[in-house]
C-alpha cells in the first residue's frame, strides 16, 4: 500500500491548484479520466479551438487575477469586454434582460416596468421561482428569468432554494433601473474577462508545468473511501493518506465513503456541442446569447468573437434531466435547425464538431441539499478530509473560486505554502 501526505481526488483546476499551492513533495493526484483538466480541458480541430462550454476568466479579486495572469505568462490572452444578448420574441435584446426591458415592445416594457415597481422585494420567498417573482415582478420573471432557468436547470424552479444562483443572478430594483436609464450603466460580475487564445487548457498546462506529473495517476477511478482507516481504493490499488483533498462531485464521494445520503443531492446534466462552420459569423461582436424560448438550447457562445478566428465557431449548451437519455445525433440535427431559425447561421455548413456530456452540471440547491452538504463537509473536516471546488462543495461557483479555495486550504494545512 502506497502512503502519501496529501492524496488528491481529481486532476481538474481545483486539484491541480491545491497540488501547486502546497509545499510538500509528498502528494498524489488520482484522476479517472485519461487526460487532466476536468471541465477546463480544451479540444482542437483544424481551424477551431473549443472548451467544455464557456470557461472564461472573470475575477472578483485583483489578487487572483494577478496570480492567474502570472501563471499564464507567455500565453496569448484575449482581453474581452462582454457583449451578451437575449433572443426573445424573434428579436435580439441586450443582456441582462432585466436591465434592458426598454428594448421590448412598448406594451411589454410597460408591463415589466410596472411589475418591477410593485414588486414587494421581501426576503421570505420559499423557492427560486417565487423569489424572482418577488424581486423582479411577474413580467421580467415570466418572460425570461423563469423559462430560461428552467431550460438551464432542467427542473421546475419551485424545487430550488431561493438563493440558488447567489452572486450570478444580476440584482435589480426599480430605483437601480431608473438610475441605469439616466446613464449609469448596470454592472455584472463578468463584464470583462480574459480568455487564452488556445483555450482554458492553457491554464491547466501552466499548472502541469509546475508539478511532478509522475504524481498524477490518470485513468485511475476511485471505488471506495475509508475515512476511519484513511485509505482510498481505486481501480489500480489502495492508498493511505494523512490528508485527503476531494474535488470530485460530493454525491459520488458520499457513495464511495458511505458518509451521508446522496439521494438528497440532485443536479441536471448538460450536453455541450462544439460546432465549426465553413463560413464567417454573421455577427461580429456577440460573445454569447441566452434563449428562453422553445429553441433546443438555452445558450450559444461564439468562440470566433472571443478569440477571433475566420469562421463561425460555437459552443451550444442544452440542459437535460439527470435521468434523460441523450441522442447526440438528434441534438445536433435539431440544433442546426434552430440555429438557422434564430439567424445565427444561413448558408453555413457544419465542417467539424465535438460533443461532451457534463454530469453533474448545475447542482440543484435545496434546503435539504444545503443541510446535507454542510453536515458532510463539517464531518469530513474532522477526519482530515477537505472538499475543494464547485462540485465537491455542491455549489454554484467559478474557476477563480476554486483557485482561491485551493489556496486557502493549502495555507491552512501547510502554512509555508506559496
C-alpha positions as CSV (number, residue, x, y, z in Angstrom):
1,X,0.0,0.0,0.0
2,X,1.4,3.4,-1.0
3,X,1.2,6.2,1.5
4,X,1.2,9.9,0.8
5,X,0.8,13.0,2.9
6,X,-1.7,14.7,0.5
7,X,-4.0,12.4,-1.5
8,X,-6.0,14.5,-4.1
9,X,-9.0,13.2,-5.9
10,X,-9.4,14.8,-9.3
11,X,-7.0,16.5,-11.7
12,X,-9.2,19.4,-12.6
13,X,-8.3,23.0,-11.7
14,X,-9.2,22.5,-8.1
15,X,-6.9,19.5,-7.6
16,X,-4.1,20.9,-9.6
17,X,-4.3,24.2,-7.8
18,X,-4.0,22.6,-4.4
19,X,-1.1,20.4,-5.5
20,X,0.7,23.6,-6.8
21,X,0.0,25.6,-3.6
22,X,1.1,23.1,-1.0
23,X,4.9,23.0,-0.5
24,X,5.3,19.2,0.2
25,X,6.7,16.9,-2.5
26,X,4.6,14.2,-0.8
27,X,1.4,14.3,-2.8
28,X,-0.5,12.1,-5.3
29,X,-3.4,13.0,-7.6
30,X,-5.9,10.4,-8.8
31,X,-7.9,11.1,-11.9
32,X,-10.4,8.8,-13.5
33,X,-10.1,10.4,-17.0
34,X,-7.1,9.7,-19.2
35,X,-6.3,13.4,-19.5
36,X,-6.0,16.0,-16.8
37,X,-8.0,19.3,-16.7
38,X,-11.5,18.3,-15.8
39,X,-14.0,20.8,-17.1
40,X,-11.1,23.1,-18.1
41,X,-10.0,20.8,-20.9
42,X,-9.8,22.1,-24.5
43,X,-10.5,20.3,-27.8
44,X,-8.8,21.0,-31.1
45,X,-9.8,20.6,-34.7
46,X,-8.3,22.2,-37.8
47,X,-9.2,25.9,-37.6
48,X,-11.1,25.6,-34.3
49,X,-10.4,25.6,-30.5
50,X,-13.2,24.6,-28.1
51,X,-13.6,24.1,-24.4
52,X,-16.2,22.4,-22.2
53,X,-18.7,25.3,-22.8
54,X,-17.7,28.9,-21.9
55,X,-15.0,28.8,-19.4
56,X,-13.8,32.4,-19.2
57,X,-11.7,34.0,-16.6
58,X,-13.5,36.7,-14.7
59,X,-12.3,37.7,-11.2
60,X,-13.8,39.3,-8.1
61,X,-10.3,39.6,-6.7
62,X,-7.4,41.6,-8.2
63,X,-5.0,39.3,-6.4
64,X,-6.4,36.2,-8.0
65,X,-6.4,38.0,-11.4
66,X,-2.8,38.9,-11.0
67,X,-2.0,35.3,-10.0
68,X,-3.7,33.8,-13.0
69,X,-2.0,36.3,-15.4
70,X,1.3,35.3,-13.8
71,X,0.6,31.6,-14.3
72,X,-0.3,32.4,-17.9
73,X,2.8,34.4,-18.6
74,X,3.8,33.9,-22.2
75,X,0.3,32.7,-23.2
76,X,-1.6,34.8,-25.7
77,X,-4.6,36.2,-23.8
78,X,-7.7,37.9,-25.2
79,X,-9.0,40.8,-23.1
80,X,-12.7,40.8,-23.7
81,X,-15.4,43.4,-23.0
82,X,-18.5,41.3,-22.8
83,X,-21.2,41.5,-25.4
84,X,-24.2,39.3,-24.5
85,X,-27.6,39.2,-26.0
86,X,-31.1,37.7,-25.3
87,X,-33.2,36.2,-28.1
88,X,-36.8,37.0,-27.2
89,X,-39.9,37.1,-29.4
90,X,-37.9,36.9,-32.6
91,X,-35.6,39.8,-31.7
92,X,-32.2,40.3,-30.1
93,X,-32.0,42.4,-27.0
94,X,-29.0,43.4,-24.9
95,X,-28.3,41.2,-21.8
96,X,-29.0,41.1,-18.9
97,X,-32.7,41.0,-19.9
98,X,-33.8,42.8,-16.7
99,X,-31.6,45.8,-17.4
100,X,-32.8,46.2,-21.0
101,X,-36.6,45.8,-20.8
102,X,-36.9,49.2,-22.6
103,X,-35.9,47.3,-25.8
104,X,-39.1,45.2,-25.6
105,X,-42.3,46.2,-27.5
106,X,-43.9,49.2,-25.6
107,X,-46.7,47.2,-24.0
108,X,-44.3,44.5,-22.7
109,X,-41.9,47.1,-21.5
110,X,-44.7,48.9,-19.5
111,X,-45.8,45.5,-18.1
112,X,-42.3,44.7,-16.9
113,X,-41.7,48.2,-15.6
114,X,-45.0,48.3,-13.7
115,X,-44.5,44.8,-12.2
116,X,-41.0,45.7,-11.1
117,X,-42.2,48.9,-9.4
118,X,-44.9,47.0,-7.5
119,X,-42.6,44.0,-6.6
120,X,-42.5,43.8,-2.9
121,X,-38.8,42.9,-2.6
122,X,-39.3,40.9,0.6
123,X,-36.9,38.1,1.5
124,X,-39.5,35.5,2.6
125,X,-39.8,33.6,-0.7
126,X,-39.7,29.8,-0.2
127,X,-38.4,28.9,-3.7
128,X,-36.3,30.3,-6.5
129,X,-39.3,30.7,-8.7
130,X,-41.2,32.7,-6.1
131,X,-38.1,34.6,-5.2
132,X,-37.6,36.0,-8.7
133,X,-41.2,37.0,-9.0
134,X,-41.0,38.7,-5.6
135,X,-37.8,40.6,-6.6
136,X,-38.4,41.3,-10.3
137,X,-42.1,41.1,-10.8
138,X,-44.1,38.8,-13.0
139,X,-43.2,40.4,-16.3
140,X,-39.4,40.0,-16.1
141,X,-39.8,36.7,-14.4
142,X,-42.3,35.1,-16.7
143,X,-40.7,36.4,-19.9
144,X,-37.1,35.5,-19.2
145,X,-35.9,34.5,-15.7
146,X,-38.2,31.5,-15.2
147,X,-38.3,30.0,-18.7
148,X,-34.5,30.5,-19.2
149,X,-33.5,29.0,-15.9
150,X,-36.0,26.1,-16.3
151,X,-34.2,25.2,-19.5
152,X,-30.8,25.6,-17.8
153,X,-31.6,23.6,-14.7
154,X,-34.0,21.2,-16.4
155,X,-36.4,21.3,-13.5
156,X,-39.3,23.2,-12.0
157,X,-37.8,26.2,-10.2
158,X,-40.1,25.7,-7.3
159,X,-37.8,22.8,-6.5
160,X,-34.8,25.1,-5.9
161,X,-33.9,27.1,-2.9
162,X,-34.5,30.9,-3.2
163,X,-30.8,31.9,-3.4
164,X,-29.7,29.1,-5.8
165,X,-27.8,31.4,-8.1
166,X,-26.2,33.6,-5.5
167,X,-23.9,36.3,-7.0
168,X,-24.5,35.0,-10.5
169,X,-28.1,36.5,-10.6
170,X,-27.9,40.2,-11.5
171,X,-29.6,42.2,-8.9
172,X,-32.2,44.9,-9.8
173,X,-34.6,47.3,-8.1
174,X,-36.8,49.9,-9.7
175,X,-34.5,52.7,-8.4
176,X,-31.5,50.9,-9.9
177,X,-33.3,50.7,-13.3
178,X,-34.1,54.4,-13.2
179,X,-30.5,55.2,-12.5
180,X,-29.5,53.0,-15.3
181,X,-31.8,54.8,-17.7
182,X,-30.3,58.1,-16.6
183,X,-26.9,56.9,-17.9
184,X,-25.3,54.9,-15.0
185,X,-24.6,51.5,-16.6
186,X,-25.6,48.5,-14.7
187,X,-22.7,46.1,-14.0
188,X,-22.5,42.3,-13.7
189,X,-19.7,40.0,-12.4
190,X,-18.4,39.2,-15.9
191,X,-18.5,42.5,-17.8
192,X,-14.7,41.9,-18.6
193,X,-12.9,38.7,-18.8
194,X,-9.7,37.0,-20.0
195,X,-9.5,34.1,-22.3
196,X,-6.4,32.2,-23.5
197,X,-6.5,32.1,-27.3
198,X,-5.7,28.4,-27.3
199,X,-8.4,27.5,-24.8
200,X,-8.7,27.1,-21.0
201,X,-6.4,24.1,-21.2
202,X,-3.6,26.7,-21.3
203,X,-4.1,27.3,-17.5
204,X,-4.2,23.5,-16.9
205,X,-0.9,23.2,-18.8
206,X,0.6,26.1,-16.7
207,X,-0.2,24.2,-13.5
208,X,1.2,20.9,-15.0
209,X,4.5,22.7,-15.9
210,X,5.0,23.3,-12.1
211,X,4.0,19.8,-10.9
212,X,5.6,16.4,-10.9
213,X,3.4,14.7,-13.5
214,X,4.6,11.3,-12.3
215,X,2.5,12.0,-9.2
216,X,-0.6,12.4,-11.3
217,X,-2.2,9.0,-11.9
218,X,-4.6,9.2,-15.0
219,X,-7.2,6.6,-15.8
220,X,-7.5,5.6,-12.2
221,X,-11.0,5.7,-10.8
222,X,-12.0,5.6,-7.1
223,X,-14.1,2.7,-5.9
224,X,-14.1,3.1,-2.1
225,X,-13.1,5.5,0.6
226,X,-12.5,4.5,4.2
227,X,-12.2,7.7,6.3
228,X,-11.6,5.6,9.5
229,X,-8.6,3.8,8.1
230,X,-7.6,6.8,5.9
231,X,-7.5,4.8,2.7
232,X,-8.7,5.1,-0.8
233,X,-9.2,2.1,-3.0
234,X,-9.1,2.6,-6.8
235,X,-9.0,0.5,-10.0
236,X,-5.3,0.2,-9.5
237,X,-4.8,-0.4,-5.8
238,X,-5.2,1.1,-2.3
239,X,-3.5,4.3,-0.9
240,X,-3.3,5.6,2.6
241,X,-3.0,9.3,3.4
242,X,-2.6,11.9,6.1
243,X,-4.9,14.4,4.4
244,X,-7.5,13.7,1.7
245,X,-8.5,16.5,-0.6
246,X,-11.6,15.7,-2.7
247,X,-12.6,17.7,-5.8
248,X,-14.9,15.0,-7.1
249,X,-18.7,15.6,-7.0
250,X,-20.0,15.4,-3.5
251,X,-22.7,12.8,-4.2
252,X,-20.1,10.4,-5.6
253,X,-17.9,11.0,-2.6
254,X,-20.7,10.2,-0.3
255,X,-21.4,6.9,-2.1
256,X,-17.7,5.9,-2.0
257,X,-17.3,6.9,1.7
258,X,-20.8,5.9,2.9
259,X,-20.9,9.1,4.9
260,X,-24.3,10.6,4.1
261,X,-27.4,10.5,1.9
262,X,-26.5,11.2,-1.7
263,X,-30.2,10.9,-2.7
264,X,-30.6,14.4,-1.2
265,X,-28.2,15.9,-3.8
266,X,-29.8,16.5,-7.2
267,X,-28.5,18.1,-10.4
268,X,-29.0,18.3,-14.1
269,X,-26.7,17.4,-16.9
270,X,-25.9,19.4,-20.0
271,X,-24.8,18.5,-23.5
272,X,-22.2,20.8,-24.9
273,X,-22.0,20.8,-28.7
274,X,-18.9,22.4,-30.2
275,X,-19.6,23.3,-33.8
276,X,-17.3,24.6,-36.5
277,X,-18.7,26.0,-39.8
278,X,-17.3,26.8,-43.3
279,X,-18.2,30.5,-43.3
280,X,-17.6,33.5,-41.1
281,X,-20.0,34.5,-38.4
282,X,-22.9,36.8,-39.4
283,X,-22.5,38.7,-36.1
284,X,-19.0,40.1,-35.4
285,X,-19.5,41.2,-31.8
286,X,-21.7,39.0,-29.6
287,X,-19.9,36.6,-27.2
288,X,-23.0,34.6,-26.2
289,X,-26.8,34.6,-26.5
290,X,-29.4,33.5,-24.0
291,X,-32.5,31.7,-25.3
292,X,-35.6,31.5,-23.1
293,X,-37.9,30.2,-25.9
294,X,-38.6,26.9,-27.5
295,X,-35.2,26.5,-29.1
296,X,-33.4,23.3,-28.0
297,X,-30.5,25.2,-26.5
298,X,-30.5,27.7,-23.6
299,X,-27.2,29.4,-24.5
300,X,-25.0,29.7,-27.6
301,X,-21.5,31.1,-27.4
302,X,-19.3,32.5,-30.2
303,X,-15.7,31.5,-29.8
304,X,-14.9,33.3,-33.0
305,X,-15.8,36.6,-31.4
306,X,-13.9,35.9,-28.2
307,X,-10.6,34.6,-29.7
308,X,-11.1,35.9,-33.2
309,X,-10.9,33.3,-36.0
310,X,-12.0,33.3,-39.6
311,X,-15.1,31.1,-39.4
312,X,-18.1,30.7,-37.2
313,X,-17.2,28.6,-34.1
314,X,-19.8,27.9,-31.5
315,X,-20.5,26.2,-28.2
316,X,-24.1,25.2,-27.8
317,X,-25.5,24.2,-24.3
318,X,-28.5,22.0,-23.9
319,X,-30.0,21.3,-20.5
320,X,-31.2,17.7,-19.7
321,X,-32.6,16.0,-16.7
322,X,-30.1,13.7,-14.9
323,X,-32.1,10.6,-15.9
324,X,-32.7,11.7,-19.5
325,X,-31.3,9.6,-22.4
326,X,-29.1,11.6,-24.7
327,X,-29.1,11.1,-28.5
328,X,-26.2,13.3,-29.8
329,X,-27.1,12.9,-33.4
330,X,-30.7,14.1,-32.8
331,X,-29.5,17.0,-30.8
332,X,-27.1,18.1,-33.5
333,X,-29.8,17.9,-36.1
334,X,-32.3,20.0,-34.1
335,X,-29.6,22.4,-33.1
336,X,-28.7,23.1,-36.8
337,X,-32.4,23.7,-37.5
338,X,-32.8,26.1,-34.6
339,X,-29.5,28.0,-35.3
340,X,-30.9,28.8,-38.7
341,X,-34.3,29.8,-37.2
342,X,-32.7,32.3,-34.9
343,X,-30.5,33.7,-37.7
344,X,-27.1,32.6,-36.3
345,X,-26.5,30.5,-39.5
346,X,-27.6,31.0,-43.0
347,X,-25.8,29.1,-45.8
348,X,-23.3,27.8,-43.3
349,X,-22.3,24.1,-43.5
350,X,-21.0,22.2,-40.5
351,X,-17.5,21.1,-41.1
352,X,-16.3,19.9,-37.7
353,X,-18.0,19.1,-34.4
354,X,-17.4,17.7,-30.9
355,X,-19.9,16.7,-28.2
356,X,-19.5,16.2,-24.5
357,X,-22.0,15.4,-21.7
358,X,-21.3,17.1,-18.4
359,X,-22.8,15.4,-15.4
360,X,-23.3,16.8,-12.9
361,X,-23.6,20.2,-14.5
362,X,-25.8,22.6,-12.5
363,X,-26.4,21.4,-8.9
364,X,-30.0,21.8,-7.6
365,X,-29.6,23.7,-4.4
366,X,-32.4,22.9,-2.0
367,X,-32.9,23.2,1.8
368,X,-32.2,19.5,2.1
369,X,-29.1,19.6,-0.1
370,X,-27.6,22.6,1.7
371,X,-28.1,20.9,5.1
372,X,-26.7,17.6,4.0
373,X,-23.8,19.3,2.2
374,X,-22.8,21.3,5.2
375,X,-23.1,18.3,7.5
376,X,-20.9,16.1,5.3
377,X,-18.3,18.8,4.8
378,X,-18.1,19.5,8.5
379,X,-17.9,15.8,9.5
380,X,-15.3,15.1,6.9
381,X,-13.1,18.0,8.0
382,X,-12.9,16.4,11.4
383,X,-11.4,13.3,9.7
384,X,-8.7,15.2,7.7
385,X,-10.9,15.2,4.5
386,X,-11.4,18.5,2.7
387,X,-13.7,19.5,-0.2
388,X,-12.5,21.9,-2.8
389,X,-14.3,23.2,-5.9
390,X,-17.8,23.6,-7.3
391,X,-18.9,20.0,-7.3
392,X,-17.1,18.9,-4.2
393,X,-18.9,21.6,-2.2
394,X,-22.1,21.2,-4.2
395,X,-22.4,24.9,-5.1
396,X,-22.6,27.4,-7.9
397,X,-19.2,28.9,-8.3
398,X,-16.5,29.8,-10.8
399,X,-12.9,29.0,-11.7
400,X,-11.5,31.7,-9.5
401,X,-13.5,30.4,-6.6
402,X,-11.9,27.0,-7.0
403,X,-8.4,28.5,-7.2
404,X,-9.0,30.6,-4.0
405,X,-10.4,27.6,-2.1
406,X,-7.3,25.6,-3.0
407,X,-5.0,28.4,-1.9
408,X,-6.8,28.8,1.4
409,X,-6.8,25.1,2.2
410,X,-3.1,24.8,1.3
411,X,-2.4,27.7,3.7
412,X,-4.4,26.0,6.4
413,X,-2.8,22.6,6.0
414,X,0.7,23.8,5.0
415,X,1.3,27.3,6.4
416,X,4.5,27.5,4.3
417,X,2.6,27.1,1.1
418,X,3.1,29.6,-1.7
